[in-house]
């Protein structure tokens, strides 16, 4: 019997629902034809990348902006990492599918990593949600695949290997999304990419070296490891070490105010646990590339003795580059998005506000293992495959996998278009990076010495 002659009323509710969701996905192709996803016409995109970056400075600490500029100017890759606002403006200028998920918002390669679940197991997941917001699923996909090409060029990976890595990422995303169309909702929600599954995407020689790297890092990147690295006794008192301008003590009392307000926002059982610790010291911290200039504080707490440390990071949250939020506190926006997308979330995440800015709080270095470009580049296709799995899982949790899979289709139209976009947007990133470098050279923007 052909689909045209099926009596819809005779179908079970779940089957009628599935057909409607598939129809929604196919209808989205009219709003945003898949072939058009690959087009990037520079003639129609004359926006000023530097002007977009400058517009973000209003809520940042002015004295830290030269560091941000210098870090972004280092390579096209560091520019790309810090220029989520530029890409958001570009993506927003194009027709989109309207198939909404909770966007990571900055799904580039280095925003995937290994985390400790509350059960103290390692899982591979997205890790940065400063820009999270509901939006079209393909915006996250575009951000991810373009990052593969930009990173590859920066680290000298051959173009054919970069294109193969993009293809592997997109194929994995498509196949995983198709698999989720028949999965139970609870199975999707609880799906977790454990460390052994993450290692499963690597070839045998790389699997051995990756496992050794993970084990070594997991031992070091703990609260105890941070305690050994970042603390000292000074004048008889335990203190976080300084490394100006990256870590500095401040006498303004802001971090202590934020911590007190954050404490009161936690659920009772988490507050009970936090009350077992005493706040010892705080410093202001410079982190990342795009985050430089946002006010970030590192807080040291100690439990029963110095062998029981807890580090919390209190980070300023501004508006998402993708638009307004339904939450009145952007720290809450970040935390709620994080909880929606991640398979397991830090038990101490929370949010607060103080002195005109919003903040969110999370544990610092709680077994977080983040690769760098030098480590990823020789294994680009394997790492990109793992990222494709995670992104599909996060989109299936927060969007409709049936509609998304119907939009993507079973063929290669979506993959080929996104692959073309990745290359074209990497070219655009190199032009935007050059504009920033020229602005620094001309004195239009300040840059810190040595950066």
C-alpha positions as CSV (number, residue, x, y, z in Angstrom):
1,X,0.0,0.0,0.0
2,X,1.5,3.4,-0.9
3,X,1.8,6.1,1.7
4,X,-0.8,8.2,-0.3
5,X,-3.5,5.7,0.4
6,X,-2.9,5.1,4.1
7,X,-5.9,5.9,6.3
8,X,-4.2,8.2,8.8
9,X,-7.1,7.8,11.3
10,X,-6.5,4.0,11.3
11,X,-2.9,4.4,12.4
12,X,-1.8,4.1,16.0
13,X,-1.2,7.4,17.8
14,X,2.5,6.9,17.9
15,X,2.6,6.2,14.1
16,X,0.5,9.3,13.2
17,X,2.7,11.4,15.5
18,X,5.9,10.1,13.8
19,X,4.5,10.8,10.3
20,X,3.7,14.4,11.3
21,X,7.2,14.9,12.7
22,X,8.7,13.5,9.5
23,X,6.6,15.8,7.5
24,X,7.8,18.7,9.6
25,X,11.4,17.8,8.9
26,X,10.8,17.6,5.2
27,X,8.9,20.9,5.2
28,X,11.9,22.5,6.7
29,X,13.8,21.9,3.5
30,X,11.5,24.5,1.9
31,X,12.5,27.1,4.5
32,X,16.2,26.2,4.3
33,X,17.1,24.1,1.2
34,X,19.9,21.7,2.1
35,X,22.0,22.7,-0.9
36,X,21.9,26.3,0.3
37,X,23.6,25.4,3.6
38,X,26.9,25.1,1.7
39,X,26.8,28.5,0.2
40,X,28.8,31.4,1.6
41,X,28.9,34.4,-0.7
42,X,31.4,36.9,0.7
43,X,29.9,39.7,-1.5
44,X,26.7,39.5,0.5
45,X,28.5,39.4,3.9
46,X,30.3,42.7,4.3
47,X,29.9,42.9,8.1
48,X,32.8,44.2,10.1
49,X,34.2,41.4,12.3
50,X,36.2,43.7,14.4
51,X,33.2,45.9,15.0
52,X,31.2,42.9,16.2
53,X,34.0,42.0,18.6
54,X,34.2,45.5,19.9
55,X,30.5,45.5,20.7
56,X,31.1,42.7,23.2
57,X,33.5,44.8,25.2
58,X,30.9,46.8,27.0
59,X,30.4,44.2,29.8
60,X,34.1,43.2,30.0
61,X,36.8,44.3,32.3
62,X,38.6,46.9,30.2
63,X,42.1,46.3,31.6
64,X,41.9,42.7,30.3
65,X,40.9,43.5,26.7
66,X,44.5,43.7,25.4
67,X,45.1,40.1,26.5
68,X,41.9,39.0,24.7
69,X,43.0,40.8,21.5
70,X,46.4,39.3,21.6
71,X,45.2,35.7,22.2
72,X,42.7,36.0,19.4
73,X,45.2,37.4,17.0
74,X,47.7,34.6,17.5
75,X,46.3,32.3,14.8
76,X,43.1,31.9,12.7
77,X,42.2,29.1,15.1
78,X,42.4,31.2,18.3
79,X,40.4,33.9,16.4
80,X,37.7,31.3,15.6
81,X,37.6,30.2,19.2
82,X,37.0,33.8,20.4
83,X,34.7,34.9,17.6
84,X,31.5,33.1,18.3
85,X,29.7,36.4,18.0
86,X,30.9,36.9,14.5
87,X,29.8,33.5,13.4
88,X,26.4,33.9,15.2
89,X,25.8,37.1,13.2
90,X,26.7,35.2,9.9
91,X,24.5,32.2,10.7
92,X,21.6,34.5,11.7
93,X,21.8,36.3,8.3
94,X,20.8,33.0,6.5
95,X,17.5,31.1,6.2
96,X,17.4,28.3,8.8
97,X,15.5,25.1,9.3
98,X,13.5,26.2,12.3
99,X,14.1,22.8,13.9
100,X,15.0,23.9,17.4
101,X,17.4,22.3,19.8
102,X,19.2,23.6,22.9
103,X,22.3,24.9,21.2
104,X,25.7,24.6,22.8
105,X,26.3,27.8,20.9
106,X,30.0,27.3,20.6
107,X,30.4,23.7,19.5
108,X,34.0,23.9,18.2
109,X,36.4,21.0,18.6
110,X,38.0,22.1,21.9
111,X,34.7,22.5,23.6
112,X,34.3,18.8,23.7
113,X,36.1,16.9,26.5
114,X,36.0,14.4,29.3
115,X,34.2,15.1,32.5
116,X,33.7,13.3,35.8
117,X,30.1,12.3,36.4
118,X,28.7,12.6,39.9
119,X,29.4,8.9,40.2
120,X,33.1,9.7,39.4
121,X,33.2,8.1,36.0
122,X,34.6,9.8,33.0
123,X,32.3,10.7,30.1
124,X,32.9,12.5,26.8
125,X,30.6,15.5,26.4
126,X,30.2,19.2,25.5
127,X,31.9,21.4,28.0
128,X,31.2,25.1,27.3
129,X,27.8,26.7,27.4
130,X,28.4,30.5,27.7
131,X,26.4,31.0,24.5
132,X,23.8,28.3,25.0
133,X,20.3,29.1,23.8
134,X,17.5,27.4,21.8
135,X,18.1,27.6,18.1
136,X,18.3,25.8,14.8
137,X,20.2,22.5,15.1
138,X,22.3,23.2,12.0
139,X,24.0,26.2,13.6
140,X,25.8,23.9,16.1
141,X,26.7,21.6,13.2
142,X,28.1,24.4,11.2
143,X,30.2,25.7,14.1
144,X,31.6,22.2,14.6
145,X,32.5,21.3,11.0
146,X,34.1,24.7,10.3
147,X,36.2,24.4,13.4
148,X,37.6,21.1,12.0
149,X,38.9,22.9,8.9
150,X,40.2,26.0,10.7
151,X,42.1,23.8,13.3
152,X,43.5,21.6,10.5
153,X,44.9,24.5,8.6
154,X,46.4,26.1,11.7
155,X,48.2,22.8,12.6
156,X,49.3,21.9,9.1
157,X,46.9,19.0,8.5
158,X,46.5,18.2,4.8
159,X,43.3,19.5,3.1
160,X,42.2,16.0,2.1
161,X,42.5,14.8,5.7
162,X,40.6,17.7,7.0
163,X,37.8,17.1,4.5
164,X,37.8,13.4,5.5
165,X,37.4,14.4,9.1
166,X,34.5,16.7,8.3
167,X,32.9,13.9,6.3
168,X,33.3,11.5,9.2
169,X,31.9,13.9,11.7
170,X,28.8,14.6,9.5
171,X,28.3,10.9,8.7
172,X,28.4,10.0,12.4
173,X,26.0,12.8,13.3
174,X,23.5,11.7,10.6
175,X,23.7,8.0,11.5
176,X,23.4,8.6,15.2
177,X,20.4,10.9,14.7
178,X,18.7,8.3,12.5
179,X,19.3,5.8,15.3
180,X,17.7,8.1,17.9
181,X,14.5,8.2,15.8
182,X,13.4,4.8,17.1
183,X,14.9,5.1,20.6
184,X,12.8,5.5,23.8
185,X,13.0,9.0,25.2
186,X,14.5,7.8,28.5
187,X,17.2,5.9,26.6
188,X,18.1,9.1,24.7
189,X,18.1,11.1,28.0
190,X,20.3,8.7,29.8
191,X,22.6,8.0,26.9
192,X,26.2,8.7,28.0
193,X,29.4,8.3,26.0
194,X,31.7,6.7,28.6
195,X,35.5,6.9,28.3
196,X,35.7,3.4,26.8
197,X,33.2,4.3,24.1
198,X,35.1,7.5,23.4
199,X,38.3,5.4,23.0
200,X,36.5,3.1,20.7
201,X,36.6,5.6,17.8
202,X,40.4,5.5,17.8
203,X,42.6,3.1,15.9
204,X,44.5,0.6,18.1
205,X,47.9,2.5,18.3
206,X,46.1,5.8,19.1
207,X,43.7,4.1,21.5
208,X,46.7,3.0,23.7
209,X,48.3,6.4,23.7
210,X,44.9,8.2,24.3
211,X,44.1,5.9,27.2
212,X,47.5,6.6,28.8
213,X,47.0,10.4,28.3
214,X,43.5,10.3,29.8
215,X,44.7,8.3,32.8
216,X,47.6,10.7,33.4
217,X,45.5,13.8,33.1
218,X,42.6,12.4,35.2
219,X,45.0,11.9,38.1
220,X,46.4,15.5,37.9
221,X,43.3,17.5,37.1
222,X,41.6,17.1,40.4
223,X,41.0,19.4,43.4
224,X,44.1,17.9,45.1
225,X,46.1,18.4,41.9
226,X,45.0,22.0,41.7
227,X,45.8,22.5,45.4
228,X,49.4,21.3,44.8
229,X,49.8,23.5,41.8
230,X,48.0,26.7,42.8
231,X,48.4,27.2,46.5
232,X,51.2,28.2,48.9
233,X,51.6,29.3,52.5
234,X,52.3,33.0,52.7
235,X,52.8,34.8,56.1
236,X,51.4,31.7,57.8
237,X,48.2,31.7,55.7
238,X,47.1,29.3,53.0
239,X,46.7,31.3,49.7
240,X,46.2,30.8,46.0
241,X,49.4,31.7,44.2
242,X,49.5,34.8,42.0
243,X,50.6,35.0,38.4
244,X,49.7,38.5,37.2
245,X,47.8,39.3,35.2
246,X,46.4,35.7,34.9
247,X,45.7,35.2,38.7
248,X,45.6,38.2,41.1
249,X,44.2,38.9,44.5
250,X,41.7,41.7,44.7
251,X,40.6,43.6,47.7
252,X,37.1,44.6,46.5
253,X,35.3,41.7,48.2
254,X,33.3,40.9,45.0
255,X,34.2,37.2,44.9
256,X,33.2,36.8,48.6
257,X,29.8,38.5,47.9
258,X,29.2,36.3,44.9
259,X,30.0,33.1,46.8
260,X,27.6,34.0,49.6
261,X,24.8,34.7,47.2
262,X,25.5,31.5,45.2
263,X,25.5,29.4,48.4
264,X,22.0,30.6,49.2
265,X,20.7,29.6,45.7
266,X,21.7,25.9,46.0
267,X,19.2,23.1,46.7
268,X,19.2,22.0,50.3
269,X,21.3,18.8,49.9
270,X,24.0,20.6,47.9
271,X,24.1,23.5,50.4
272,X,24.4,20.9,53.2
273,X,27.5,19.5,51.4
274,X,29.0,22.9,50.6
275,X,28.6,23.9,54.3
276,X,31.2,21.2,55.1
277,X,33.8,23.4,53.5
278,X,35.2,26.8,54.5
279,X,36.1,29.6,52.1
280,X,39.8,30.3,52.4
281,X,40.9,32.5,49.5
282,X,39.8,34.0,46.1
283,X,41.6,35.4,43.1
284,X,40.5,36.9,39.9
285,X,41.4,34.7,37.0
286,X,42.0,35.1,33.2
287,X,40.7,32.1,31.3
288,X,40.3,30.9,27.7
289,X,40.3,33.1,24.6
290,X,36.8,34.5,23.9
291,X,36.2,34.6,27.7
292,X,39.0,37.0,28.4
293,X,37.7,40.2,29.9
294,X,34.7,38.5,31.5
295,X,35.1,38.6,35.3
296,X,36.2,35.2,36.6
297,X,37.1,34.3,40.1
298,X,38.7,31.2,41.5
299,X,37.7,30.2,45.1
300,X,39.6,27.9,47.3
301,X,37.6,26.0,50.0
302,X,38.9,23.4,52.5
303,X,36.9,20.7,54.2
304,X,38.2,18.7,57.2
305,X,41.8,19.7,56.5
306,X,44.2,20.7,53.7
307,X,43.9,17.2,52.2
308,X,40.2,18.0,51.5
309,X,40.2,20.9,49.1
310,X,37.5,22.2,46.8
311,X,38.0,24.8,44.0
312,X,35.0,26.6,42.5
313,X,35.1,28.9,39.5
314,X,32.7,31.9,39.5
315,X,32.4,33.2,36.0
316,X,30.6,36.2,34.6
317,X,27.8,35.4,32.1
318,X,26.6,37.9,29.5
319,X,23.9,37.7,26.9
320,X,24.2,34.9,24.4
321,X,25.5,35.9,21.0
322,X,22.4,34.2,19.5
323,X,19.8,36.5,21.0
324,X,17.7,37.1,24.1
325,X,16.9,34.5,26.7
326,X,13.8,33.7,28.6
327,X,15.8,33.8,31.9
328,X,16.5,37.1,33.6
329,X,19.9,35.9,34.8
330,X,22.4,34.8,32.2
331,X,24.1,32.6,34.7
332,X,20.9,30.7,35.1
333,X,20.7,30.5,31.2
334,X,24.1,28.9,31.1
335,X,23.3,26.4,33.9
336,X,19.9,25.4,32.6
337,X,21.3,24.9,29.1
338,X,24.2,22.8,30.5
339,X,21.7,20.6,32.4
340,X,19.6,20.1,29.2
341,X,22.6,19.2,27.0
342,X,25.0,17.3,29.1
343,X,24.4,13.7,30.1
344,X,25.8,14.4,33.6
345,X,26.3,17.7,35.2
346,X,28.5,19.0,38.0
347,X,26.7,18.8,41.4
348,X,27.9,22.3,42.4
349,X,26.6,24.3,39.3
350,X,24.6,27.3,40.2
351,X,24.2,30.9,39.5
352,X,24.2,34.3,41.1
353,X,24.5,38.0,40.4
354,X,26.4,41.0,41.9
355,X,27.3,44.6,41.2
356,X,25.4,44.7,37.9
357,X,26.6,41.4,36.4
358,X,25.4,37.8,36.2
359,X,27.5,34.8,37.1
360,X,27.5,31.0,37.1
361,X,29.5,28.7,39.4
362,X,31.0,25.3,38.7
363,X,33.8,23.1,40.0
364,X,37.3,23.9,38.7
365,X,39.4,21.0,37.2
366,X,37.2,18.3,38.5
367,X,38.8,15.6,36.4
368,X,38.2,17.7,33.3
369,X,40.4,16.6,30.4
370,X,40.6,18.9,27.5
371,X,42.7,18.2,24.5
372,X,44.6,20.8,22.5
373,X,45.0,21.4,18.8
374,X,48.5,19.8,18.7
375,X,47.2,16.6,20.3
376,X,44.0,16.4,18.1
377,X,45.4,17.3,14.7
378,X,47.2,13.9,14.0
379,X,43.9,12.1,15.0
380,X,41.5,14.7,13.6
381,X,39.1,12.2,11.9
382,X,38.8,10.1,15.0
383,X,38.2,13.0,17.4
384,X,35.7,14.6,15.0
385,X,33.8,11.3,14.9
386,X,33.5,11.3,18.7
387,X,32.3,14.9,18.6
388,X,29.7,14.1,16.0
389,X,28.3,11.4,18.3
390,X,28.0,13.8,21.2
391,X,26.4,16.6,19.2
392,X,23.8,14.2,17.8
393,X,23.0,13.0,21.4
394,X,22.6,16.5,22.7
395,X,20.3,17.5,19.8
396,X,18.2,14.4,20.2
397,X,17.8,15.1,23.9
398,X,16.6,18.7,23.4
399,X,15.1,18.6,19.9
400,X,13.1,16.2,17.7
401,X,15.3,13.5,16.2
402,X,12.6,12.3,13.8
403,X,12.1,15.8,12.3
404,X,15.9,16.5,12.2
405,X,16.6,13.1,10.6
406,X,13.8,13.7,8.0
407,X,15.4,17.1,7.1
408,X,18.9,15.6,6.8
409,X,17.6,12.6,4.8
410,X,19.3,9.3,4.0
411,X,21.6,10.6,1.2
412,X,24.6,12.9,1.2
413,X,23.0,16.2,0.4
414,X,23.2,17.6,3.9
415,X,26.8,16.2,4.4
416,X,28.1,17.7,1.1
417,X,26.5,21.1,1.7
418,X,27.9,21.3,5.3
419,X,31.3,20.1,4.0
420,X,31.4,22.9,1.5
421,X,30.3,25.4,4.1
422,X,33.2,24.3,6.4
423,X,35.8,25.1,3.8
424,X,34.2,28.4,2.7
425,X,33.8,29.6,6.3
426,X,37.4,28.6,7.1
427,X,38.4,31.0,4.3
428,X,36.2,33.7,5.9
429,X,37.8,33.1,9.2
430,X,41.2,33.7,7.8
431,X,40.1,37.0,6.3
432,X,38.5,38.1,9.6
433,X,41.7,37.1,11.5
434,X,43.7,39.2,9.1
435,X,41.4,42.2,9.8
436,X,42.0,41.8,13.5
437,X,45.8,41.5,13.1
438,X,45.8,44.7,10.9
439,X,43.7,46.5,13.5
440,X,46.2,45.7,16.2
441,X,49.1,46.6,14.0
442,X,47.6,50.0,13.2
443,X,46.9,50.8,16.9
444,X,43.1,50.7,16.4
445,X,42.9,48.0,19.1
446,X,45.3,47.6,22.2
447,X,47.4,44.5,22.6
448,X,49.3,43.4,25.7
449,X,53.1,43.1,25.3
450,X,54.1,39.5,24.8
451,X,50.7,38.3,23.7
